[in-house]
């Protein structure tokens, strides 16, 4: 899986995308409200690690998630 941080605009907040190996969108959430989206895709147990990576990730950079 891959994680990408998308920079928002004045009206649209910053978002995090999690994509699988084929770059299909798995989860799409705001950094301040990840619980519902991560619960839907069964990643809530890895939420702390995902949020730690996402908070340090520069905008537009893609990073591979390894659990």
PyMOL Python script that loads the backbone (N, CA, C, O; Angstrom):
from pymol import cmd

cmd.read_pdbstr("""\
ATOM      1  N   UNK A   1       0.831  -1.170   0.000  1.00  0.00           N
ATOM      2  CA  UNK A   1       0.000   0.000   0.000  1.00  0.00           C
ATOM      3  C   UNK A   1       0.881   1.240   0.000  1.00  0.00           C
ATOM      4  O   UNK A   1       2.036   1.218   0.425  1.00  0.00           O
ATOM      5  N   UNK A   2       0.288   2.325  -0.495  1.00  0.00           N
ATOM      6  CA  UNK A   2       0.992   3.593  -0.585  1.00  0.00           C
ATOM      7  C   UNK A   2       0.173   4.681   0.100  1.00  0.00           C
ATOM      8  O   UNK A   2      -1.054   4.604   0.164  1.00  0.00           O
ATOM      9  N   UNK A   3       0.870   5.696   0.611  1.00  0.00           N
ATOM     10  CA  UNK A   3       0.211   6.820   1.261  1.00  0.00           C
ATOM     11  C   UNK A   3       0.664   8.098   0.568  1.00  0.00           C
ATOM     12  O   UNK A   3       1.839   8.257   0.240  1.00  0.00           O
ATOM     13  N   UNK A   4      -0.288   9.011   0.348  1.00  0.00           N
ATOM     14  CA  UNK A   4      -0.032  10.276  -0.330  1.00  0.00           C
ATOM     15  C   UNK A   4      -0.727  11.380   0.470  1.00  0.00           C
ATOM     16  O   UNK A   4      -1.857  11.203   0.927  1.00  0.00           O
ATOM     17  N   UNK A   5      -0.055  12.504   0.635  1.00  0.00           N
ATOM     18  CA  UNK A   5      -0.662  13.651   1.307  1.00  0.00           C
ATOM     19  C   UNK A   5      -0.977  14.707   0.253  1.00  0.00           C
ATOM     20  O   UNK A   5      -0.092  15.144  -0.484  1.00  0.00           O
ATOM     21  N   UNK A   6      -2.246  15.113   0.187  1.00  0.00           N
ATOM     22  CA  UNK A   6      -2.728  16.055  -0.803  1.00  0.00           C
ATOM     23  C   UNK A   6      -2.985  17.406  -0.134  1.00  0.00           C
ATOM     24  O   UNK A   6      -3.710  17.487   0.858  1.00  0.00           O
ATOM     25  N   UNK A   7      -2.386  18.459  -0.684  1.00  0.00           N
ATOM     26  CA  UNK A   7      -2.578  19.794  -0.112  1.00  0.00           C
ATOM     27  C   UNK A   7      -3.906  20.362  -0.572  1.00  0.00           C
ATOM     28  O   UNK A   7      -4.228  20.330  -1.759  1.00  0.00           O
ATOM     29  N   UNK A   8      -4.670  20.878   0.368  1.00  0.00           N
ATOM     30  CA  UNK A   8      -5.961  21.467   0.070  1.00  0.00           C
ATOM     31  C   UNK A   8      -5.834  22.929  -0.335  1.00  0.00           C
ATOM     32  O   UNK A   8      -4.736  23.449  -0.528  1.00  0.00           O
ATOM     33  N   UNK A   9      -6.972  23.567  -0.456  1.00  0.00           N
ATOM     34  CA  UNK A   9      -7.031  24.993  -0.754  1.00  0.00           C
ATOM     35  C   UNK A   9      -7.676  25.689   0.434  1.00  0.00           C
ATOM     36  O   UNK A   9      -7.807  25.097   1.506  1.00  0.00           O
ATOM     37  N   UNK A  10      -8.077  26.929   0.252  1.00  0.00           N
ATOM     38  CA  UNK A  10      -8.724  27.653   1.348  1.00  0.00           C
ATOM     39  C   UNK A  10     -10.039  26.990   1.753  1.00  0.00           C
ATOM     40  O   UNK A  10     -10.357  26.925   2.940  1.00  0.00           O
ATOM     41  N   UNK A  11     -10.805  26.496   0.777  1.00  0.00           N
ATOM     42  CA  UNK A  11     -12.102  25.886   1.062  1.00  0.00           C
ATOM     43  C   UNK A  11     -12.012  24.376   1.276  1.00  0.00           C
ATOM     44  O   UNK A  11     -12.852  23.797   1.965  1.00  0.00           O
ATOM     45  N   UNK A  12     -11.010  23.744   0.697  1.00  0.00           N
ATOM     46  CA  UNK A  12     -10.869  22.285   0.773  1.00  0.00           C
ATOM     47  C   UNK A  12      -9.685  21.964   1.688  1.00  0.00           C
ATOM     48  O   UNK A  12      -8.583  22.458   1.454  1.00  0.00           O
ATOM     49  N   UNK A  13      -9.891  21.145   2.727  1.00  0.00           N
ATOM     50  CA  UNK A  13      -8.786  20.828   3.658  1.00  0.00           C
ATOM     51  C   UNK A  13      -7.782  19.836   3.052  1.00  0.00           C
ATOM     52  O   UNK A  13      -8.033  19.236   2.008  1.00  0.00           O
ATOM     53  N   UNK A  14      -6.657  19.684   3.724  1.00  0.00           N
ATOM     54  CA  UNK A  14      -5.656  18.684   3.324  1.00  0.00           C
ATOM     55  C   UNK A  14      -6.240  17.286   3.512  1.00  0.00           C
ATOM     56  O   UNK A  14      -7.014  17.047   4.439  1.00  0.00           O
ATOM     57  N   UNK A  15      -5.866  16.374   2.631  1.00  0.00           N
ATOM     58  CA  UNK A  15      -6.361  15.003   2.701  1.00  0.00           C
ATOM     59  C   UNK A  15      -5.206  14.018   2.598  1.00  0.00           C
ATOM     60  O   UNK A  15      -4.128  14.343   2.102  1.00  0.00           O
ATOM     61  N   UNK A  16      -5.460  12.816   3.077  1.00  0.00           N
ATOM     62  CA  UNK A  16      -4.538  11.691   2.973  1.00  0.00           C
ATOM     63  C   UNK A  16      -5.208  10.635   2.112  1.00  0.00           C
ATOM     64  O   UNK A  16      -6.387  10.336   2.300  1.00  0.00           O
ATOM     65  N   UNK A  17      -4.472  10.073   1.175  1.00  0.00           N
ATOM     66  CA  UNK A  17      -4.968   8.968   0.368  1.00  0.00           C
ATOM     67  C   UNK A  17      -4.138   7.732   0.666  1.00  0.00           C
ATOM     68  O   UNK A  17      -2.916   7.819   0.790  1.00  0.00           O
ATOM     69  N   UNK A  18      -4.782   6.598   0.780  1.00  0.00           N
ATOM     70  CA  UNK A  18      -4.101   5.313   0.888  1.00  0.00           C
ATOM     71  C   UNK A  18      -4.528   4.503  -0.324  1.00  0.00           C
ATOM     72  O   UNK A  18      -5.718   4.323  -0.579  1.00  0.00           O
ATOM     73  N   UNK A  19      -3.542   4.018  -1.066  1.00  0.00           N
ATOM     74  CA  UNK A  19      -3.811   3.276  -2.296  1.00  0.00           C
ATOM     75  C   UNK A  19      -3.135   1.907  -2.228  1.00  0.00           C
ATOM     76  O   UNK A  19      -2.122   1.739  -1.550  1.00  0.00           O
ATOM     77  N   UNK A  20      -3.705   0.938  -2.933  1.00  0.00           N
ATOM     78  CA  UNK A  20      -3.124  -0.408  -2.934  1.00  0.00           C
ATOM     79  C   UNK A  20      -2.021  -0.511  -3.982  1.00  0.00           C
ATOM     80  O   UNK A  20      -1.632   0.496  -4.572  1.00  0.00           O
ATOM     81  N   UNK A  21      -1.522  -1.707  -4.216  1.00  0.00           N
ATOM     82  CA  UNK A  21      -0.410  -1.934  -5.135  1.00  0.00           C
ATOM     83  C   UNK A  21      -0.746  -1.549  -6.582  1.00  0.00           C
ATOM     84  O   UNK A  21       0.149  -1.219  -7.360  1.00  0.00           O
ATOM     85  N   UNK A  22      -2.033  -1.590  -6.939  1.00  0.00           N
ATOM     86  CA  UNK A  22      -2.473  -1.196  -8.283  1.00  0.00           C
ATOM     87  C   UNK A  22      -2.891   0.272  -8.323  1.00  0.00           C
ATOM     88  O   UNK A  22      -3.458   0.725  -9.317  1.00  0.00           O
ATOM     89  N   UNK A  23      -2.619   1.015  -7.257  1.00  0.00           N
ATOM     90  CA  UNK A  23      -2.950   2.427  -7.086  1.00  0.00           C
ATOM     91  C   UNK A  23      -4.456   2.685  -7.063  1.00  0.00           C
ATOM     92  O   UNK A  23      -4.902   3.783  -7.397  1.00  0.00           O
ATOM     93  N   UNK A  24      -5.232   1.691  -6.674  1.00  0.00           N
ATOM     94  CA  UNK A  24      -6.657   1.858  -6.465  1.00  0.00           C
ATOM     95  C   UNK A  24      -6.861   2.513  -5.098  1.00  0.00           C
ATOM     96  O   UNK A  24      -6.234   2.124  -4.113  1.00  0.00           O
ATOM     97  N   UNK A  25      -7.738   3.502  -5.052  1.00  0.00           N
ATOM     98  CA  UNK A  25      -7.981   4.235  -3.811  1.00  0.00           C
ATOM     99  C   UNK A  25      -8.637   3.329  -2.775  1.00  0.00           C
ATOM    100  O   UNK A  25      -9.698   2.755  -3.018  1.00  0.00           O
ATOM    101  N   UNK A  26      -7.989   3.209  -1.612  1.00  0.00           N
ATOM    102  CA  UNK A  26      -8.492   2.393  -0.508  1.00  0.00           C
ATOM    103  C   UNK A  26      -9.148   3.272   0.550  1.00  0.00           C
ATOM    104  O   UNK A  26     -10.243   2.969   1.025  1.00  0.00           O
ATOM    105  N   UNK A  27      -8.479   4.357   0.916  1.00  0.00           N
ATOM    106  CA  UNK A  27      -9.007   5.266   1.944  1.00  0.00           C
ATOM    107  C   UNK A  27      -8.657   6.701   1.568  1.00  0.00           C
ATOM    108  O   UNK A  27      -7.621   6.966   0.959  1.00  0.00           O
ATOM    109  N   UNK A  28      -9.544   7.621   1.945  1.00  0.00           N
ATOM    110  CA  UNK A  28      -9.397   9.041   1.650  1.00  0.00           C
ATOM    111  C   UNK A  28      -9.955   9.781   2.855  1.00  0.00           C
ATOM    112  O   UNK A  28     -11.155   9.710   3.122  1.00  0.00           O
ATOM    113  N   UNK A  29      -9.094  10.497   3.593  1.00  0.00           N
ATOM    114  CA  UNK A  29      -9.559  11.120   4.836  1.00  0.00           C
ATOM    115  C   UNK A  29      -8.764  12.358   5.175  1.00  0.00           C
ATOM    116  O   UNK A  29      -7.644  12.549   4.702  1.00  0.00           O
ATOM    117  N   UNK A  30      -9.370  13.208   6.014  1.00  0.00           N
ATOM    118  CA  UNK A  30      -8.657  14.356   6.554  1.00  0.00           C
ATOM    119  C   UNK A  30      -7.775  13.871   7.692  1.00  0.00           C
ATOM    120  O   UNK A  30      -8.120  12.916   8.387  1.00  0.00           O
ATOM    121  N   UNK A  31      -6.673  14.509   7.876  1.00  0.00           N
ATOM    122  CA  UNK A  31      -5.723  14.096   8.904  1.00  0.00           C
ATOM    123  C   UNK A  31      -6.318  14.231  10.304  1.00  0.00           C
ATOM    124  O   UNK A  31      -5.918  13.498  11.208  1.00  0.00           O
ATOM    125  N   UNK A  32      -7.256  15.142  10.502  1.00  0.00           N
ATOM    126  CA  UNK A  32      -7.845  15.322  11.832  1.00  0.00           C
ATOM    127  C   UNK A  32      -9.046  14.417  12.092  1.00  0.00           C
ATOM    128  O   UNK A  32      -9.594  14.444  13.194  1.00  0.00           O
ATOM    129  N   UNK A  33      -9.480  13.602  11.097  1.00  0.00           N
ATOM    130  CA  UNK A  33     -10.644  12.741  11.281  1.00  0.00           C
ATOM    131  C   UNK A  33     -10.484  11.424  10.499  1.00  0.00           C
ATOM    132  O   UNK A  33     -11.214  11.198   9.533  1.00  0.00           O
ATOM    133  N   UNK A  34      -9.556  10.564  10.893  1.00  0.00           N
ATOM    134  CA  UNK A  34      -9.289   9.353  10.115  1.00  0.00           C
ATOM    135  C   UNK A  34     -10.094   8.123  10.523  1.00  0.00           C
ATOM    136  O   UNK A  34     -10.139   7.153   9.767  1.00  0.00           O
ATOM    137  N   UNK A  35     -10.722   8.133  11.680  1.00  0.00           N
ATOM    138  CA  UNK A  35     -11.289   6.911  12.258  1.00  0.00           C
ATOM    139  C   UNK A  35     -12.317   6.233  11.359  1.00  0.00           C
ATOM    140  O   UNK A  35     -12.217   5.032  11.111  1.00  0.00           O
ATOM    141  N   UNK A  36     -13.287   6.970  10.875  1.00  0.00           N
ATOM    142  CA  UNK A  36     -14.355   6.361  10.087  1.00  0.00           C
ATOM    143  C   UNK A  36     -13.825   5.734   8.794  1.00  0.00           C
ATOM    144  O   UNK A  36     -14.213   4.619   8.443  1.00  0.00           O
ATOM    145  N   UNK A  37     -12.961   6.429   8.100  1.00  0.00           N
ATOM    146  CA  UNK A  37     -12.425   5.920   6.836  1.00  0.00           C
ATOM    147  C   UNK A  37     -11.529   4.702   7.051  1.00  0.00           C
ATOM    148  O   UNK A  37     -11.600   3.737   6.290  1.00  0.00           O
ATOM    149  N   UNK A  38     -10.695   4.743   8.073  1.00  0.00           N
ATOM    150  CA  UNK A  38      -9.801   3.610   8.336  1.00  0.00           C
ATOM    151  C   UNK A  38     -10.559   2.406   8.878  1.00  0.00           C
ATOM    152  O   UNK A  38     -10.132   1.269   8.677  1.00  0.00           O
ATOM    153  N   UNK A  39     -11.671   2.638   9.557  1.00  0.00           N
ATOM    154  CA  UNK A  39     -12.504   1.539  10.038  1.00  0.00           C
ATOM    155  C   UNK A  39     -13.132   0.795   8.867  1.00  0.00           C
ATOM    156  O   UNK A  39     -13.201  -0.434   8.864  1.00  0.00           O
ATOM    157  N   UNK A  40     -13.591   1.552   7.871  1.00  0.00           N
ATOM    158  CA  UNK A  40     -14.216   0.932   6.686  1.00  0.00           C
ATOM    159  C   UNK A  40     -13.275   0.012   5.930  1.00  0.00           C
ATOM    160  O   UNK A  40     -13.711  -0.996   5.375  1.00  0.00           O
ATOM    161  N   UNK A  41     -11.999   0.341   5.901  1.00  0.00           N
ATOM    162  CA  UNK A  41     -11.052  -0.479   5.131  1.00  0.00           C
ATOM    163  C   UNK A  41     -10.196  -1.367   6.047  1.00  0.00           C
ATOM    164  O   UNK A  41      -9.151  -1.863   5.628  1.00  0.00           O
ATOM    165  N   UNK A  42     -10.631  -1.563   7.276  1.00  0.00           N
ATOM    166  CA  UNK A  42      -9.977  -2.463   8.239  1.00  0.00           C
ATOM    167  C   UNK A  42      -8.526  -2.097   8.526  1.00  0.00           C
ATOM    168  O   UNK A  42      -7.675  -2.977   8.651  1.00  0.00           O
ATOM    169  N   UNK A  43      -8.243  -0.810   8.631  1.00  0.00           N
ATOM    170  CA  UNK A  43      -6.895  -0.353   8.969  1.00  0.00           C
ATOM    171  C   UNK A  43      -6.855   0.389  10.302  1.00  0.00           C
ATOM    172  O   UNK A  43      -5.851   1.024  10.623  1.00  0.00           O
ATOM    173  N   UNK A  44      -7.936   0.317  11.081  1.00  0.00           N
ATOM    174  CA  UNK A  44      -7.993   1.061  12.328  1.00  0.00           C
ATOM    175  C   UNK A  44      -6.932   0.588  13.325  1.00  0.00           C
ATOM    176  O   UNK A  44      -6.486   1.382  14.153  1.00  0.00           O
ATOM    177  N   UNK A  45      -6.526  -0.653  13.270  1.00  0.00           N
ATOM    178  CA  UNK A  45      -5.492  -1.153  14.171  1.00  0.00           C
ATOM    179  C   UNK A  45      -4.105  -0.599  13.818  1.00  0.00           C
ATOM    180  O   UNK A  45      -3.193  -0.651  14.644  1.00  0.00           O
ATOM    181  N   UNK A  46      -3.941  -0.079  12.620  1.00  0.00           N
ATOM    182  CA  UNK A  46      -2.678   0.503  12.182  1.00  0.00           C
ATOM    183  C   UNK A  46      -2.744   2.030  12.123  1.00  0.00           C
ATOM    184  O   UNK A  46      -1.863   2.671  11.550  1.00  0.00           O
ATOM    185  N   UNK A  47      -3.794   2.612  12.719  1.00  0.00           N
ATOM    186  CA  UNK A  47      -4.035   4.048  12.627  1.00  0.00           C
ATOM    187  C   UNK A  47      -2.878   4.879  13.168  1.00  0.00           C
ATOM    188  O   UNK A  47      -2.492   5.861  12.533  1.00  0.00           O
ATOM    189  N   UNK A  48      -2.320   4.526  14.303  1.00  0.00           N
ATOM    190  CA  UNK A  48      -1.235   5.313  14.896  1.00  0.00           C
ATOM    191  C   UNK A  48      -0.031   5.399  13.968  1.00  0.00           C
ATOM    192  O   UNK A  48       0.553   6.470  13.806  1.00  0.00           O
ATOM    193  N   UNK A  49       0.338   4.289  13.365  1.00  0.00           N
ATOM    194  CA  UNK A  49       1.482   4.276  12.457  1.00  0.00           C
ATOM    195  C   UNK A  49       1.180   5.101  11.196  1.00  0.00           C
ATOM    196  O   UNK A  49       2.035   5.850  10.722  1.00  0.00           O
ATOM    197  N   UNK A  50      -0.027   4.960  10.663  1.00  0.00           N
ATOM    198  CA  UNK A  50      -0.422   5.709   9.471  1.00  0.00           C
ATOM    199  C   UNK A  50      -0.418   7.210   9.751  1.00  0.00           C
ATOM    200  O   UNK A  50       0.078   7.987   8.935  1.00  0.00           O
ATOM    201  N   UNK A  51      -0.962   7.626  10.890  1.00  0.00           N
ATOM    202  CA  UNK A  51      -1.007   9.043  11.230  1.00  0.00           C
ATOM    203  C   UNK A  51       0.383   9.615  11.493  1.00  0.00           C
ATOM    204  O   UNK A  51       0.646  10.771  11.163  1.00  0.00           O
ATOM    205  N   UNK A  52       1.266   8.829  12.077  1.00  0.00           N
ATOM    206  CA  UNK A  52       2.636   9.291  12.311  1.00  0.00           C
ATOM    207  C   UNK A  52       3.353   9.537  10.984  1.00  0.00           C
ATOM    208  O   UNK A  52       4.053  10.538  10.830  1.00  0.00           O
ATOM    209  N   UNK A  53       3.180   8.637  10.043  1.00  0.00           N
ATOM    210  CA  UNK A  53       3.795   8.802   8.720  1.00  0.00           C
ATOM    211  C   UNK A  53       3.158   9.977   7.988  1.00  0.00           C
ATOM    212  O   UNK A  53       3.865  10.797   7.402  1.00  0.00           O
ATOM    213  N   UNK A  54       1.834  10.067   8.016  1.00  0.00           N
ATOM    214  CA  UNK A  54       1.111  11.107   7.285  1.00  0.00           C
ATOM    215  C   UNK A  54       1.441  12.508   7.787  1.00  0.00           C
ATOM    216  O   UNK A  54       1.525  13.443   6.990  1.00  0.00           O
ATOM    217  N   UNK A  55       1.626  12.666   9.074  1.00  0.00           N
ATOM    218  CA  UNK A  55       1.902  13.993   9.625  1.00  0.00           C
ATOM    219  C   UNK A  55       3.283  14.505   9.224  1.00  0.00           C
ATOM    220  O   UNK A  55       3.501  15.716   9.198  1.00  0.00           O
ATOM    221  N   UNK A  56       4.215  13.614   8.913  1.00  0.00           N
ATOM    222  CA  UNK A  56       5.561  14.006   8.517  1.00  0.00           C
ATOM    223  C   UNK A  56       5.758  14.021   7.005  1.00  0.00           C
ATOM    224  O   UNK A  56       6.783  14.500   6.519  1.00  0.00           O
ATOM    225  N   UNK A  57       4.801  13.508   6.269  1.00  0.00           N
ATOM    226  CA  UNK A  57       4.909  13.365   4.828  1.00  0.00           C
ATOM    227  C   UNK A  57       4.738  14.719   4.131  1.00  0.00           C
ATOM    228  O   UNK A  57       3.759  15.417   4.396  1.00  0.00           O
ATOM    229  N   UNK A  58       5.659  15.104   3.253  1.00  0.00           N
ATOM    230  CA  UNK A  58       5.489  16.347   2.485  1.00  0.00           C
ATOM    231  C   UNK A  58       4.333  16.207   1.490  1.00  0.00           C
ATOM    232  O   UNK A  58       3.993  15.099   1.074  1.00  0.00           O
ATOM    233  N   UNK A  59       3.745  17.323   1.120  1.00  0.00           N
ATOM    234  CA  UNK A  59       2.642  17.308   0.167  1.00  0.00           C
ATOM    235  C   UNK A  59       3.087  16.737  -1.176  1.00  0.00           C
ATOM    236  O   UNK A  59       4.161  17.064  -1.681  1.00  0.00           O
ATOM    237  N   UNK A  60       2.245  15.882  -1.740  1.00  0.00           N
ATOM    238  CA  UNK A  60       2.492  15.339  -3.072  1.00  0.00           C
ATOM    239  C   UNK A  60       3.468  14.184  -3.132  1.00  0.00           C
ATOM    240  O   UNK A  60       3.642  13.591  -4.197  1.00  0.00           O
ATOM    241  N   UNK A  61       4.107  13.846  -2.036  1.00  0.00           N
ATOM    242  CA  UNK A  61       5.066  12.736  -2.032  1.00  0.00           C
ATOM    243  C   UNK A  61       4.350  11.434  -1.706  1.00  0.00           C
ATOM    244  O   UNK A  61       3.496  11.385  -0.821  1.00  0.00           O
ATOM    245  N   UNK A  62       4.704  10.395  -2.422  1.00  0.00           N
ATOM    246  CA  UNK A  62       4.113   9.080  -2.200  1.00  0.00           C
ATOM    247  C   UNK A  62       5.124   8.221  -1.449  1.00  0.00           C
ATOM    248  O   UNK A  62       6.312   8.213  -1.773  1.00  0.00           O
ATOM    249  N   UNK A  63       4.643   7.508  -0.451  1.00  0.00           N
ATOM    250  CA  UNK A  63       5.520   6.648   0.336  1.00  0.00           C
ATOM    251  C   UNK A  63       4.863   5.283   0.484  1.00  0.00           C
ATOM    252  O   UNK A  63       3.650   5.187   0.666  1.00  0.00           O
ATOM    253  N   UNK A  64       5.658   4.242   0.405  1.00  0.00           N
ATOM    254  CA  UNK A  64       5.150   2.890   0.545  1.00  0.00           C
ATOM    255  C   UNK A  64       4.929   2.579   2.023  1.00  0.00           C
ATOM    256  O   UNK A  64       5.798   2.828   2.858  1.00  0.00           O
ATOM    257  N   UNK A  65       3.751   2.031   2.332  1.00  0.00           N
ATOM    258  CA  UNK A  65       3.432   1.596   3.691  1.00  0.00           C
ATOM    259  C   UNK A  65       3.783   0.136   3.832  1.00  0.00           C
ATOM    260  O   UNK A  65       3.348  -0.695   3.034  1.00  0.00           O
ATOM    261  N   UNK A  66       4.562  -0.179   4.834  1.00  0.00           N
ATOM    262  CA  UNK A  66       4.921  -1.569   5.106  1.00  0.00           C
ATOM    263  C   UNK A  66       4.538  -1.875   6.539  1.00  0.00           C
ATOM    264  O   UNK A  66       5.049  -1.259   7.475  1.00  0.00           O
ATOM    265  N   UNK A  67       3.645  -2.821   6.704  1.00  0.00           N
ATOM    266  CA  UNK A  67       3.182  -3.200   8.039  1.00  0.00           C
ATOM    267  C   UNK A  67       3.765  -4.528   8.432  1.00  0.00           C
ATOM    268  O   UNK A  67       3.495  -5.023   9.526  1.00  0.00           O
TER     269      UNK A  67
END
""", "prot")
cmd.dss("prot")
cmd.show_as("cartoon", "prot")
cmd.util.cbc("prot")
cmd.orient("prot")
